[in-house]
Amino acid sequence: MKFILIPLFLFISGLNLFGQNYWQISDSPTGLNLRNVFFINNNTGWISGDSGFIARTDNGGENWTVQPTNLSEQIQDFFFVNDRLGWALAWEVSPDSSEYYGTKILKTTNGGINWTVTMYSEPNIFMNAVYFIDSVKGFLAGSPLTIVYTLNSGERWFPADTDTSLAAGFPVVNLKFTDSLNGYACGGFRDIAGSMWRTSNGGFNWKGTIVGPEPLNDIFIFSPQKAIAAGGDFEYGSSTVRTSNGGLNWLYDTLGTFGVASAIDFRTPYNGWIALGIAQKFAFSNDSGNTWQTAFTPDSVPVFGIFFADSIHGWAVGYDGMVLKYNPAMIGVSPSIRNSIPDKIKLYQNYPNPFNPVTKLEFGIPDWGFVSLKIYDAIGAEVETLVNENLSRGSYIVNWNASDFPSGVYYYILKSGNITETRKMILLK
């Protein structure tokens, strides 16, 4: 949310304070290094990492249940379509006489209680990413240049048509879809180039292009036309590329910091976060990824995975079993102390009022849906967007810092569905 104005003293007193406040250390079920985190809703999710480690929570990370995989290899990636059906990947790098170098595919039909393990049929293919559009159609991506799809829940895999105009063998590191037809994949090779691929026919054909000098590791898709990817290398540091025209053009930019971006996700269309790995930092943006700042992670632990289930619930994982939980109370929308679910949309009077320069705006919605809350000046010009996203039913509080605005009368307007509520407030400096 671009309305968030971080108090200046946070930066004066040190970036690490920012990380400590916005991400809080949560209980962890392991001391192993963690690489990936994935949630299907606010409560149910999984974390994974070294030595075949996978654990599940059904209460938002309050407790974790370790799910044995009987593997010693690192879990490279995993994906769930619901609370029962999921897949994971690991690499076979020390095969015995009955196996070969390549990829192990794990599958569960009971939420991870049991995992079956099979070898991908082609040797010397190392899959980096798994993504399923639904319970039967899914994709694997890997190295050398490989994108394959299944139409029967992974029983058989078929090669997609990938662009051969790029250098042969460029690894595909990640891929994601915004709907059943449109998707992006990212990858590249260190010290050579970063590359992006684009599909608009459900993943059967992928068009590739070189977009920068460093490989890319993760993608966030705003819409079929708008996407951003993050990556980097140890020589040049972290970088991003972004498109606003469906991948026809890509804008490359460095983040100006050491480290390699390993994961990217957005809490809202405006507020995004990047895990910077061994740099022991996050990068964060409040303008949809156009500009980025950095903040140290809590205890300066390297963080590699990051995931937001919605605008309020987020998690990150890293070395030594580190599990971090996002603290929404620090920035904007957070749950209200009101216990009841409102029976209709309610917009309460801000408090304090008059105010200087921070005030709290509280509202309630009876059902899940899209909500916008905007600030207008006395002549009706929009000056801030506070909320512009889907929210679960309940009551919420938003802080507005008006330190950059002059004294005067302002109006805040809440819209949800066909209902609009307006209230007036006064800024006195």
Beta strands, then each sheet from edge to edge (+ up, - down):
strand 1: 23-26
strand 2: 34-39
strand 3: 45-49
strand 4: 54-57
strand 5: 65-66
strand 6: 75-80
strand 7: 86-92
strand 8: 102-108
strand 9: 116-119
strand 10: 126-132
strand 11: 138-143
strand 12: 146-150
strand 13: 158-159
strand 14: 161-162
strand 15: 172-177
strand 16: 183-189
strand 17: 193-199
strand 18: 205-212
strand 19: 216-221
strand 20: 227-233
strand 21: 237-243
strand 22: 251-254
strand 23: 263-266
strand 24: 272-275
strand 25: 281-285
strand 26: 293-296
strand 27: 303-308
strand 28: 314-318
strand 29: 323-326
strand 30: 334-335
strand 31: 346-347
strand 32: 358-365
strand 33: 369-376
strand 34: 382-391
strand 35: 394-401
strand 36: 408-416
strand 37: 419-427
sheet 1: 1+ 29- 28+ 27-
sheet 2: 2+ 3- 4+ 5-
sheet 3: 6+ 7- 8+ 9-
sheet 4: 10+ 11- 12+ 13-
sheet 5: 14+ 18+ 17- 16+ 15-
sheet 6: 19+ 20- 21+ 22-
sheet 7: 23+ 24- 25+ 26-
sheet 8: 30+ 35- 32+ 31-
sheet 9: 34+ 33- 36+ 37-
end
